């Protein structure tokens, strides 16, 4: 009986450890003629990422304090302003989660994670892993980061913040909705629809805020 209990406890601990250190699936890029493009934007057909209007000084400095020094904080702050226009609640949740996240650069090549959800028809040889997340620690491949454009860096950062928002709520299907929403956020046309189309707006509020 004692041996059986020990086995159950061991399996429980192993299961909990695997859950705590689950890797993210969506922090991938695609090698294209115009450089490395975040998979989310490649799927959405976004060639020129959209960034909205002005942002608050508080948001800028919260990002400046919590993100590594060479992140494109101005662009990320602009995108957070776009998120705030869509949903002040989501903006607040993402900004609060900044305190929990730890960002670290690594020069070691990151192994491609296995996506449980569908990927677009992309040549696997052109896929690269830009970042992986283990619990609250996000590892970014420094050589790839250095060749990303600033707007792609901003999109990757927002992707990881949204992924953490989903995963912290134990949502089982994370990668696909995150990639799709990042594609909406960074597409001028889709973002306009998000703000103006009440039904489209409501659908995404339900997905992102887990409400009816």
Residue, then its C-alpha position, 0 to 999 in steps of 0.5 A: x500500500x505504501x509503495x502504491x501511494x509513493x508511485x501515485x505521488x511520484x506520477x502526480x509530481x511528474x505530471x505537475x512538472x510537465x504542466x508547469x514547464x510546458x513549452x509554447x508552440x507559436x513563437x516561430x518565424x518563417x524565412x522569407x525573401x523579406x527576412x524572418x516573419x513571425x508565423x502569426x503574421x505570415x499566416x494572416x498575410x500581413x506584409x506591413x504590420x499595423x501600429x495605431x496611435x498614441x500611447x500613455x506614458x505609464x504604459x511606456x514606462x511599465x514596458x521599459x521597466x519590465x522588458x529587456x533594454x533593446x526591445x522596441x518599447x515604443x512600438x510595443x506601447x503603440x500596440x498595447x494602445x490598440x489592445x486597450x481600444x479593443x478591450x481595456x480589461x485585456x490591456x490591464x491583464x496583459x500589463x499586470x502579467x509583465x511582472x510575472x514574465x522573465x525574458x532571457x536571450x540565448x545564443x543556443x539554437x532553439x529546437x522547434x516545438x511540436x504544434x498540436x494545432x494546425x500549421x499553414x502550408x509552410x515548408x518545414x525547412x523555412x520554419x525557425x523557433x524564435x522563442x520558447x516559454x517555460x512557465x514564466x521564463x521566455x527564451x529568445x534566440x538572440x541571433x534570430x532576434x537581431x535580424x528581425x525588423x523592429x515591427x517583427x520584434x514587437x509582434x513576437x513580444x505581444x505574441x508571448x504576452x498573449x500566450x502567457x495570458x491564455x496559458x495562465x488560465x489553463x486553456x488547452x488550445x492556445x497556439x491557434x487563437x493566439x496566432x490568429x489574434x496577433x494576425x488581427x491586431x497587426x493587420x490594418x484591415x482586420x483591426x479596423x473590423x475588430x473595432x467597428x464590427x460589433x459581432x467580430x468584437x464580441x467573438x474575440x472578447x469571448x475568446x480572450x476574456x473567457x466571457x459570454 
